[in-house]
């Protein structure tokens, strides 16, 4: 997959079928849009190109209002590449870009990409003040003989609201990890580097990897979760605690993961942490003995999640 960071860089993906969107989390609805572009490109014998943005517009316009992200930019690139797209244009979110009119943005598409077709979700907006929508894009491109396919938002069984990044954020924020996974099309995950903690886990027989939390990433609420860790391409069952470890004093919020039946040095390594199920709330215990007993029970319940199917 070729990666571009400006319209002017595009070469190999001219005349492509374009999938347009913010694609935060690259959930099942986003993948429907991208897969449609790939299929249309194959039918036309041209390349496929995803055009997206480096961040949410509010990260520049009103950072305090920016919604938490479902994936880092690195994860987003990985998810899109896995779909088999030929090219990916990541437009840096700047005030200059956000100040463009919908017509200016559409002209850039025509000038630099000369798309064979454009695929979007019906809720796609673009241009200054999000003034552009699918109807405006369709009308503008029709005059240039470029078809626009606007796909209805993907529904989810048993849900009134369609799949969206907003709904998935709500699931993650309330610890509904199975529901989040069904809407994402994969378990919710975060990646991060292992940093040194207080090493208290080693002393009580439950060594943990203390992960550096990426900035402005959605995170489940405090509690204990059945998770997996992917290390050097292999996935291991694990249990993860999010919280401030209230049994001990002078703590801070962190993400600590115990890899079940595994030992080794993880400092400095970058791990992929996948959340499968919330096991319990975080709790302050009266003694270390009570804490260890609870962690042994957590370990048993986490293993049941993966092996008692």
Buried (B, 14 or more C-beta within 10 A) or exposed (E): BBEBEEBEEBEEBBBBBBBBBBBBBBBBBBBBBBBBBBEBBEEBEBBBBBBBBBBBBBBBEEEEEBBBBBBBBEBBBBBBEEBEBBBBBBBEBEEEBBEBBBEBBBBBBEEBBEBBBBBBBEBBBBBBEEEBBBEBBBEBBEEEEBBBBBBEBBEBEEEEEBBBBEBBBBBBBEBBBEBBBBBBBBBBBBBBBBBEBBEBBEEEEBBBBBBEBBEBBBBBEBBBBBBBBBBEEEEBBBBBBBBBBEBEEEEEEBBBBBBBEBEEEBEEBBBBBBBBBBBEEBBEBEEEEEBBEBBEEBBEBBBEBBEEE
